[in-house]
Every structure is written in structure tokens, then in C-alpha cells.
């Protein structure tokens, strides 16, 4: 066990887990979910769901990890139920799949950082939108650049993971997360001074209750689940490096809150910037990658050369920081498996796994316009490129993974064992209100919502059937 490494402090664990949660999803996806879902009312709803659905799953994953000191593939077997290791296998596969495309988007952010430093604000216009449906974009500039930047990003991720838990993942998170928060506040402060900032804020926050419907609620739940890095065993892995002294329940609450808060604050930065770029007219906006990679460079460009370079590079540095703490957690899951089970030394395991994941990502890399086949051949209801296929498949599998993790805990591993693990580091847990809530949540609320959501998302992503 000593060989596996541990987090050296509670703050380090929270920084690393919050770092995993806060990622690309928070900066560009959440603000648009808020706008589409009805503004401020949606934020409140999102917060409620994050605590009702996601927080109990997070507690469960960390408890399984800490109890077993194992990676997700071996954890279930170590509790006495080897057949359930399949959950961990699917989760680890999901991690490989997510990192394979996430690394490419992170590479774009890195590339944009360099372009901003060089004052090339026109890069946004080169990042054109292909006319093949939602989610299809290509970095028309230069495929070679995308290859180079994505290799650099994978190298940075591998470097951190190669240094181990306390010396790599924890140390990086303790620097990157506070920097990210400071940068975010600086950016919000600056963005709010721009012309049309108030139009952006109004667009973001004024509640429109009429826009809350089943589909926006479903969207909120999915987004919250992905945003909190749940369903594939990331937190089983991080939990396996956590000391028995720590209070899992309060740590999970803090991580959940940090993720939601940072997502919300990111909106206070993003919308004033977009409003500035569109002179206050926010009627026809592109969301997703288009927002970050097309719209915003123009905004930085129109701030004037000096300030544009500063603000633009600051912005993409912030995105790269957010992405790095997430890619690190994604890589750690398969690495932990190779280190624990195949007894390969950490550094060697890291380079091996990272290399394989990079190769898995090549179809996604080529699927943004460079290769006709990988851009158009994967016909799904809402997209046809490989990157979207990988994203939608992993999104769906995460919900299934979450469903099985809570069901396993409540009905196979049993609640008394779950409670006993949580009581370590939390005096008085057994009789607390939160204990009652968690037990009801993992037995009824979470399996029901996750099972339902899995079916809804499966049908909509792969069969074009929209139940809600
Ligand atoms: N939570 C990250 C984000 O919102 O960008 C993405 C992610 C990281 C998902 C790690 C899953 C995971 F295991």
C-alpha cells in the first residue's frame, strides 16, 4: 500500500478532486445551459440537483475507493464481488475515451494561448464551422499545429501524473486551483467594466421560468454529472489515496460547491465578453466550442493590441489550467490500474497509457475537418464526426456507471458497510441527518434518476428518440 502513494493533506485532496471537476465543461458549457434553461432559476435548480443526485454519488465513489485502496477495476472484487469489477472496466474505458478527445480540445486552448500571445486574434475566424450539424467544428488553420499542441498537452498531463499523488497531482492542483480562482475573479472584474457588460449579465441571469421544462432539467442533471467527474471511478481512484482520518462527507460537499460556484462565476466572465463582442445583441449565439474558439478571440481583438494580448492570453491560460487538472485525473484512472494490477512502475505506466490514449484520440483529431471519413461517417442523430461519437458514448456510459455504482453500494455491498466507512473521520455520522439523506439517496433517488436519465440519453443520442 505504501507504494501506491497518498494525498498528504485534506486541502490537497479537495484541490485535486475539485480540479478534476472544474474543467472545460464549467467554462463554456455551464453558462449556456443556464441561459437556455431559464437564467437564475436554473442555477438554483442546478444546485439542488448537484446536491440531490451528484453529491451522494461522489460520497459513494470516494467511500469505495478509500475502503479498498484500489483502482476502480479491482475495487469491487476487493469488497468480495469480483463480477462487479465490470463497472470499473467500463469506467476505465470511459476514462480513456474521454481523455482521448478532451486532450484535443485542451490542446486547442493551449494553441490559442500562443496565438493570443502573438496577437493573432484572427484565429477565431480560421476556426470555422462546418455545415454538417451541431457540434461540428474544425480548426481550419493547420492540422499540424493541432497535433503539436495536443502532444504538448498530453506531455504536461503525463509529467504531472508521473510524479505521483502527493508530489504530482496534489502539488499541481495546489498551485493551479488557487491561480485559477484568482484569474477568474480578475477576469470577471475586468469583463464587468466593458461596454454592454450589463446586457450580458441580464441575458445570463434574468429568470425565465417558462424555459424550465423536462428537457432543460434533464440537461442540467447530465451536465452536473459530467461536471463533477462522476460515473467512471475517478473519485474511487482519488478516494483510494485518501487517509482514514478525513471526513468524506464534508469534503464531497465542498468539492460539489466549488464546482458549481466556479461554473457560475465563469458565466459572469463569459457573458459580458460576448455582449461586448456583439455590441449588446445576444440573439444569435453559437454555443459550445464555437463560443470559446470563435467568438471570444474577436472580443479580445477589439480591445486593442496591448490589452487584447494580455486579456486573451490570460483567458486561455485560465482554460488550460482548468483543463489540466481534469486531464490529470482522467489519466490517473487507467494508470492506477496498470500500476496496481500489472505491476508496472508509475513512470513507465504513465507514458505507455498516455501513448495509447493519444492514438485512440487520432480519429477525433482528424474528425474536425481534416479527414472526410472521421468528420462525416459516424451518423448520429445530432452529429457525424468521431469526436462527437466519443463524447456522446462516454456521456451515456457515465450515467450507466453511476447507476451501477450506487445500486451496488446500496444493495450488494450494503448500506451498513457504506455507513461504517463514512463514520471514519466523521464522529456522530450514524445519527446525523446527512446520513439519513445519503442512505435514502443511494437506495432510491440516485438509482431512479440515473436509470431514467441513462435511458433518455441513450435513446436521444443514438436513436434520435426524444422522450423529454
Ligand atoms: N469534470 C470535467 C469537466 O467538467 O470538464 C470533465 C471530467 C473529468 C469528466 C474527469 C470525467 C472525469 F472523470
Boltz pocket constraint, residues with backbone or C-beta under 6 A from the ligand:
constraints:
  - pocket:
      binder: B
      contacts: [[A, 20], [A, 21], [A, 22], [A, 23], [A, 24], [A, 25], [A, 26], [A, 95], [A, 98], [A, 226], [A, 227], [A, 228], [A, 229], [A, 230], [A, 232], [A, 234], [A, 326], [A, 327], [A, 329], [A, 330]]
      max_distance: 6.0
